[in-house]
Amino acid sequence: LKNKVIGIIGYGSQGRGQALCLRESGLQVVISELEGTPNYEQAKKDNFEVFSAEEVAKKADIIQILTQDHVQAEVYKNSIKKHLKSGKALCFSHGFNIHFKQIKPPKDVDVFMVAPKGPGPLVWEMYKEGKGIPALVAVYQDATGNAMKLALAYAKGIGATRAGVIETTFKEETETDLF
């Protein structure tokens, strides 16, 4: 991931925790958050440049969608979809919108999930202690042949590989989380 730009869309609990870990791991991270919100102000305070979702989708090689589940499809449709091109990747921390087909990515992009099994602030705290939070990883679409490598590299970037990662599917993660 060293030569890739990771775009975090949504700077809430998971967005902040993951973005701080990724940056501390030496990766290039850009943030999208709604201007004027407390999360926007927090991202600025954390010394991130903050852009619109559309700008992040243009800049990023890996686009991690960490907004609330019920707004992800709208953000995808309005700001991300038109900027997805061959070789880019979509990342999620919950499989809901892929599993229930609210988001239907083009066939030429990788789609993977890294789902930490703890809240974002704990992901960051454990990372700073040299530990990690276990995570689930899954590949929904492997357009490049490298989607699992990307997922594992991302998991390493947030410290999850220090604690362990377990391979799953978007369906299993979504259903076990909901039910």
C-alpha contacts under 8 A as a table, 3 or more apart, distances in Angstrom:
res1	aa1	res2	aa2	distance
1	L	4	K	5.14
1	L	5	V	7.81
1	L	27	L	6.90
1	L	150	L	7.31
1	L	153	A	6.66
1	L	154	Y	7.47
2	K	26	G	7.42
2	K	27	L	5.75
2	K	28	Q	7.51
4	K	27	L	7.71
4	K	28	Q	6.92
4	K	60	A	7.43
4	K	61	D	5.75
4	K	62	I	7.29
5	V	27	L	7.49
5	V	28	Q	5.16
5	V	29	V	5.91
5	V	30	V	7.24
5	V	59	K	7.06
5	V	60	A	4.77
5	V	61	D	5.25
5	V	62	I	6.46
6	I	27	L	7.66
6	I	28	Q	6.17
6	I	29	V	4.84
6	I	30	V	6.29
6	I	60	A	5.33
6	I	61	D	6.10
6	I	62	I	4.84
6	I	63	I	6.05
6	I	64	Q	7.27
7	G	29	V	5.82
7	G	30	V	4.85
7	G	31	I	5.85
7	G	32	S	7.44
7	G	56	V	5.63
7	G	57	A	6.97
7	G	59	K	7.56
7	G	60	A	5.06
7	G	61	D	7.46
7	G	62	I	6.06
7	G	63	I	4.74
7	G	64	Q	5.93
8	I	11	Y	7.22
8	I	15	G	6.34
8	I	19	A	6.81
8	I	29	V	7.16
8	I	30	V	6.23
8	I	31	I	4.95
8	I	32	S	6.17
8	I	56	V	7.71
8	I	63	I	6.27
8	I	64	Q	4.98
8	I	65	I	6.32
8	I	66	L	6.83
9	I	15	G	7.25
9	I	31	I	6.03
9	I	32	S	4.64
9	I	33	E	6.51
9	I	53	A	6.21
9	I	56	V	7.50
9	I	63	I	7.30
9	I	64	Q	6.12
9	I	65	I	5.00
9	I	66	L	5.58
9	I	67	T	6.40
10	G	15	G	5.58
10	G	31	I	7.32
10	G	32	S	5.81
10	G	33	E	5.30
10	G	65	I	6.81
10	G	66	L	4.99
10	G	67	T	4.64
11	Y	14	Q	7.18
11	Y	15	G	4.23
11	Y	16	R	4.98
11	Y	31	I	7.14
11	Y	32	S	7.08
11	Y	33	E	6.00
11	Y	39	N	5.66
11	Y	40	Y	7.14
11	Y	43	A	6.84
11	Y	66	L	7.37
11	Y	67	T	7.68
12	G	15	G	5.06
12	G	16	R	5.78
12	G	39	N	6.14
12	G	66	L	7.63
12	G	67	T	7.41
13	S	16	R	5.68
13	S	17	G	6.31
13	S	119	P	6.60
13	S	120	G	4.69
13	S	121	P	6.34
14	Q	17	G	5.14
14	Q	18	Q	5.83
14	Q	66	L	6.75
14	Q	119	P	6.40
14	Q	120	G	3.98
14	Q	121	P	7.35
15	G	18	Q	5.41
15	G	19	A	5.88
15	G	66	L	5.77
15	G	67	T	7.97
15	G	120	G	7.04
16	R	19	A	5.18
16	R	20	L	6.08
16	R	43	A	7.47
16	R	120	G	6.71
16	R	121	P	7.66
17	G	20	L	5.47
17	G	21	C	6.38
17	G	120	G	4.36
17	G	121	P	5.38
17	G	122	L	7.58
17	G	123	V	5.82
17	G	124	W	4.84
18	Q	21	C	5.19
18	Q	22	L	6.08
18	Q	120	G	6.64
18	Q	123	V	7.07
18	Q	124	W	6.93
18	Q	158	I	5.78
19	A	22	L	5.14
19	A	23	R	6.10
19	A	29	V	6.68
19	A	31	I	7.96
20	L	23	R	5.23
20	L	24	E	6.07
20	L	124	W	6.82
21	C	24	E	5.05
21	C	25	S	6.11
21	C	123	V	7.93
21	C	124	W	6.03
21	C	127	Y	6.62
21	C	157	G	6.43
21	C	158	I	4.89
21	C	159	G	7.19
22	L	25	S	4.99
22	L	26	G	6.69
22	L	27	L	5.58
22	L	28	Q	7.68
22	L	29	V	7.09
22	L	154	Y	7.86
22	L	157	G	5.00
22	L	158	I	5.58
23	R	26	G	5.21
23	R	27	L	5.00
23	R	28	Q	6.26
23	R	29	V	6.16
24	E	27	L	7.25
25	S	157	G	5.63
25	S	158	I	7.63
27	L	157	G	7.81
30	V	48	F	7.01
30	V	49	E	6.43
30	V	50	V	6.78
30	V	51	F	7.60
30	V	56	V	6.54
30	V	60	A	7.50
31	I	43	A	7.56
31	I	48	F	6.81
31	I	49	E	6.50
31	I	50	V	4.95
31	I	51	F	6.14
31	I	56	V	6.82
32	S	50	V	5.46
32	S	51	F	4.87
32	S	52	S	5.22
32	S	53	A	5.13
32	S	56	V	6.26
33	E	37	T	7.79
33	E	39	N	6.82
33	E	40	Y	5.35
33	E	50	V	6.60
33	E	51	F	6.80
33	E	52	S	6.56
33	E	53	A	7.19
34	L	37	T	5.97
34	L	39	N	7.81
34	L	40	Y	6.08
34	L	52	S	7.10
35	E	40	Y	5.63
35	E	41	E	7.91
36	G	40	Y	6.27
36	G	41	E	7.02
37	T	40	Y	5.13
37	T	41	E	6.45
38	P	41	E	5.07
38	P	42	Q	6.15
39	N	42	Q	4.92
39	N	43	A	6.17
40	Y	43	A	5.18
40	Y	44	K	6.37
40	Y	50	V	7.24
41	E	44	K	5.14
41	E	45	K	6.12
42	Q	45	K	4.90
42	Q	46	D	6.07
43	A	46	D	4.99
43	A	47	N	6.50
43	A	48	F	5.55
43	A	49	E	7.60
43	A	50	V	6.95
44	K	47	N	5.06
44	K	48	F	5.35
44	K	49	E	6.60
44	K	50	V	6.89
45	K	48	F	7.51
51	F	54	E	7.96
51	F	55	E	5.94
51	F	56	V	6.26
52	S	55	E	5.20
52	S	56	V	6.34
53	A	56	V	5.13
53	A	57	A	6.08
53	A	75	V	7.44
53	A	79	S	5.79
53	A	80	I	6.99
54	E	57	A	5.06
54	E	58	K	6.31
54	E	79	S	4.47
54	E	80	I	5.93
54	E	83	H	7.75
55	E	58	K	5.10
55	E	59	K	6.23
56	V	59	K	5.10
56	V	60	A	5.74
56	V	63	I	7.75
57	A	60	A	5.54
57	A	63	I	6.50
57	A	79	S	7.12
57	A	80	I	5.27
57	A	83	H	5.86
57	A	84	L	7.35
58	K	80	I	7.91
58	K	83	H	5.51
58	K	84	L	7.89
60	A	63	I	6.02
60	A	88	K	7.94
61	D	87	G	7.73
61	D	88	K	4.96
61	D	89	A	6.32
62	I	88	K	5.95
62	I	89	A	4.68
62	I	90	L	5.80
62	I	91	C	6.81
63	I	88	K	7.91
63	I	89	A	6.20
63	I	90	L	4.91
63	I	91	C	5.83
64	Q	90	L	5.99
64	Q	91	C	4.39
64	Q	92	F	5.63
64	Q	93	S	7.98
65	I	72	Q	7.00
65	I	90	L	7.55
65	I	91	C	6.36
65	I	92	F	5.58
65	I	93	S	7.75
66	L	72	Q	7.88
66	L	92	F	6.82
66	L	93	S	6.96
67	T	71	V	6.66
67	T	72	Q	5.98
68	Q	71	V	5.73
68	Q	72	Q	6.40
69	D	72	Q	5.34
69	D	73	A	7.88
69	D	96	F	7.07
69	D	97	N	6.90
70	H	73	A	7.22
71	V	74	E	5.46
71	V	75	V	6.28
72	Q	75	V	5.17
72	Q	76	Y	5.98
72	Q	97	N	7.26
73	A	76	Y	5.00
73	A	77	K	6.05
73	A	97	N	6.90
73	A	102	Q	5.73
73	A	103	I	5.55
74	E	77	K	5.11
74	E	78	N	5.98
75	V	78	N	5.29
75	V	79	S	5.53
75	V	80	I	6.77
76	Y	79	S	5.60
76	Y	80	I	4.70
76	Y	81	K	5.64
76	Y	103	I	7.14
77	K	80	I	6.29
77	K	81	K	5.53
77	K	82	K	7.92
77	K	103	I	7.98
78	N	81	K	7.10
79	S	82	K	6.98
79	S	83	H	7.73
80	I	83	H	5.52
80	I	84	L	6.60
81	K	84	L	5.46
81	K	105	P	7.57
84	L	88	K	6.34
84	L	106	P	7.78
84	L	109	V	7.36
85	K	88	K	5.89
85	K	108	D	7.16
85	K	109	V	6.89
86	S	108	D	4.91
86	S	109	V	5.53
87	G	108	D	6.71
87	G	109	V	5.56
87	G	110	D	7.19
87	G	143	A	7.56
87	G	144	T	6.55
88	K	109	V	5.30
88	K	110	D	6.58
89	A	109	V	5.25
89	A	110	D	4.47
89	A	111	V	5.69
89	A	112	F	7.66
89	A	147	A	7.99
90	L	109	V	7.19
90	L	110	D	6.20
90	L	111	V	4.79
90	L	112	F	6.47
91	C	111	V	5.86
91	C	112	F	5.04
91	C	113	M	5.34
91	C	114	V	7.25
92	F	95	G	6.65
92	F	112	F	6.50
92	F	113	M	4.66
92	F	114	V	6.37
92	F	115	A	7.37
93	S	113	M	5.43
93	S	114	V	5.13
93	S	115	A	4.18
93	S	116	P	7.14
94	H	97	N	7.90
94	H	113	M	6.94
94	H	114	V	7.87
94	H	115	A	6.15
94	H	170	F	7.68
94	H	173	E	7.11
94	H	174	T	6.56
95	G	98	I	5.58
95	G	99	H	5.75
95	G	113	M	7.14
95	G	170	F	4.76
95	G	171	K	6.88
95	G	173	E	6.32
95	G	174	T	5.13
96	F	99	H	5.24
96	F	100	F	5.95
96	F	170	F	7.60
96	F	174	T	5.42
97	N	100	F	5.38
97	N	101	K	5.83
97	N	102	Q	4.85
97	N	103	I	5.53
98	I	101	K	4.91
98	I	102	Q	6.18
98	I	103	I	5.40
98	I	104	K	6.78
98	I	170	F	7.28
99	H	102	Q	7.82
99	H	170	F	6.02
99	H	171	K	5.69
99	H	174	T	7.13
100	F	103	I	7.97
101	K	104	K	5.89
105	P	109	V	7.23
105	P	111	V	7.80
106	P	109	V	6.19
107	K	141	Q	7.54
107	K	143	A	6.69
108	D	143	A	5.21
108	D	144	T	7.65
109	V	141	Q	7.34
109	V	142	D	7.39
109	V	143	A	5.40
109	V	144	T	7.31
110	D	139	V	7.98
110	D	140	Y	7.76
110	D	141	Q	5.26
110	D	142	D	4.97
110	D	143	A	5.10
110	D	144	T	6.52
110	D	146	N	7.94
110	D	147	A	5.61
111	V	139	V	6.12
111	V	140	Y	5.38
111	V	141	Q	4.88
111	V	142	D	6.71
111	V	147	A	6.96
112	F	137	V	7.33
112	F	138	A	5.58
112	F	139	V	4.33
112	F	140	Y	5.69
112	F	141	Q	6.93
112	F	147	A	6.47
112	F	148	M	7.37
112	F	151	A	6.16
113	M	136	L	7.53
113	M	137	V	5.31
113	M	138	A	5.06
113	M	139	V	6.38
113	M	140	Y	7.93
113	M	151	A	6.65
113	M	170	F	7.50
114	V	135	A	6.31
114	V	136	L	5.72
114	V	137	V	4.66
114	V	138	A	6.89
114	V	151	A	6.33
114	V	154	Y	7.36
114	V	155	A	6.23
115	A	135	A	5.13
115	A	136	L	5.01
115	A	137	V	6.41
116	P	119	P	7.49
116	P	123	V	7.41
116	P	133	I	6.23
116	P	134	P	5.91
116	P	135	A	4.04
116	P	136	L	6.44
116	P	160	A	7.11
117	K	133	I	6.44
117	K	134	P	5.82
117	K	135	A	5.41
117	K	136	L	7.41
118	G	122	L	6.42
118	G	123	V	6.59
118	G	133	I	6.54
118	G	134	P	7.95
119	P	122	L	5.51
119	P	123	V	6.39
120	G	123	V	4.94
120	G	124	W	6.39
121	P	124	W	5.24
121	P	125	E	6.18
122	L	125	E	4.90
122	L	126	M	5.92
122	L	133	I	7.67
123	V	126	M	5.48
123	V	127	Y	6.12
123	V	132	G	6.54
123	V	133	I	5.77
123	V	158	I	7.30
123	V	159	G	7.67
124	W	127	Y	5.03
124	W	128	K	6.24
124	W	158	I	7.83
125	E	128	K	5.23
125	E	129	E	6.43
126	M	129	E	5.04
126	M	130	G	6.46
126	M	131	K	4.97
126	M	132	G	5.04
126	M	133	I	6.75
126	M	159	G	7.92
127	Y	130	G	5.18
127	Y	131	K	5.21
127	Y	132	G	5.23
127	Y	133	I	7.94
127	Y	158	I	7.01
127	Y	159	G	5.51
128	K	131	K	7.26
130	G	159	G	7.89
131	K	159	G	6.70
131	K	162	R	5.87
131	K	163	A	6.76
132	G	158	I	7.58
132	G	159	G	4.66
132	G	160	A	4.89
132	G	161	T	7.04
132	G	162	R	5.24
132	G	163	A	5.09
133	I	159	G	6.85
133	I	160	A	5.09
133	I	162	R	7.64
133	I	163	A	5.67
133	I	164	G	7.66
134	P	160	A	5.02
134	P	161	T	7.02
134	P	162	R	7.76
134	P	163	A	4.96
134	P	164	G	4.92
134	P	165	V	5.59
134	P	166	I	7.95
135	A	155	A	7.26
135	A	160	A	5.74
135	A	161	T	7.87
135	A	164	G	6.70
135	A	165	V	4.86
135	A	166	I	6.51
136	L	165	V	5.51
136	L	166	I	4.88
136	L	167	E	5.78
136	L	168	T	6.34
136	L	173	E	7.80
137	V	151	A	6.47
137	V	152	L	7.42
137	V	155	A	7.87
137	V	165	V	6.59
137	V	166	I	6.09
137	V	167	E	4.90
137	V	168	T	5.99
137	V	169	T	7.64
138	A	148	M	7.41
138	A	151	A	7.46
138	A	167	E	5.70
138	A	168	T	5.18
138	A	169	T	5.02
138	A	170	F	6.28
139	V	142	D	6.73
139	V	147	A	6.43
139	V	148	M	6.22
139	V	151	A	7.70
139	V	169	T	6.82
139	V	170	F	7.53
140	Y	169	T	7.25
140	Y	170	F	6.66
141	Q	147	A	7.39
142	D	145	G	5.41
142	D	146	N	6.70
142	D	147	A	5.16
142	D	148	M	7.77
143	A	146	N	7.76
143	A	147	A	7.42
144	T	147	A	6.69
146	N	149	K	5.18
146	N	150	L	6.20
147	A	150	L	5.05
147	A	151	A	6.17
148	M	151	A	4.91
148	M	152	L	6.11
149	K	152	L	5.18
149	K	153	A	6.04
150	L	153	A	5.05
150	L	154	Y	6.01
151	A	154	Y	5.13
151	A	155	A	6.10
152	L	155	A	4.91
152	L	156	K	6.10
152	L	161	T	7.76
153	A	156	K	4.99
153	A	157	G	6.16
154	Y	157	G	4.88
154	Y	158	I	6.54
155	A	158	I	5.38
155	A	159	G	6.34
155	A	160	A	5.12
155	A	161	T	6.03
155	A	165	V	7.66
156	K	159	G	5.00
156	K	160	A	5.62
156	K	161	T	5.03
156	K	162	R	7.42
157	G	160	A	7.60
159	G	162	R	5.63
159	G	163	A	7.53
160	A	163	A	5.51
160	A	164	G	5.99
160	A	165	V	6.49
161	T	164	G	4.73
161	T	165	V	5.85
168	T	172	E	6.45
168	T	173	E	6.69
169	T	172	E	5.22
169	T	173	E	6.13
170	F	173	E	5.26
170	F	174	T	6.00
171	K	174	T	5.28
171	K	175	E	6.07
172	E	175	E	5.30
172	E	176	T	5.91
173	E	176	T	5.41
173	E	177	D	5.95
174	T	177	D	5.20
174	T	178	L	6.12
175	E	178	L	5.15
175	E	179	F	5.69
176	T	179	F	5.28
